[in-house]
């Protein structure tokens, strides 16, 4: 059985989309994978309740309880590695990870970013897309490498930017597409071994 560990910081709607897709059998038995755990760096992350309700192990590694990024990541790595994951999936996980952490999971660490990378890495992607006058926006699933919001692209989805969009309306339109492409990227990776 291939274990998937999902890291979240907030509402966890991408995590929920991945779990629901697994429940619907989108990953057939041949893929032999399951979401083994959901881990948050914030104790108040809304997604933790969804995970528990769906019988998934949860853990909190609160970054505020550690004196340094390295100490936080040591604890996070231990919490993740208990599950011997085949894939570690960042789903709205809002901490920057050090190259050492990324290297530890090389080739099995995924992220979703709410822009059409390589455009708009970093924060406030929707506001920046609107201010730049972009006619389209979107989301990207990519392998994580040491450089923030870079790494080989696995899936992208494109949405229109409407003339009256705010960052919130655009974010909502992009998020519905995130829920579609993240489970698909994971299934494809599992299938390809
Ligand atoms: C998603 O839009 C995701 O792409 C973004 O945070 C949101 C999390 O929503 N991630 C980043 O900005 C990473 N830099 P969710 O908690 O409902 O999945």
Boltz pocket constraint, residues with backbone or C-beta under 6 A from the ligand:
constraints:
  - pocket:
      binder: B
      contacts: [[A, 8], [A, 9], [A, 10], [A, 11], [A, 12], [A, 13], [A, 14], [A, 15], [A, 91], [A, 92], [A, 93], [A, 94], [A, 112], [A, 113], [A, 114], [A, 122], [A, 139], [A, 171], [A, 175], [A, 178]]
      max_distance: 6.0
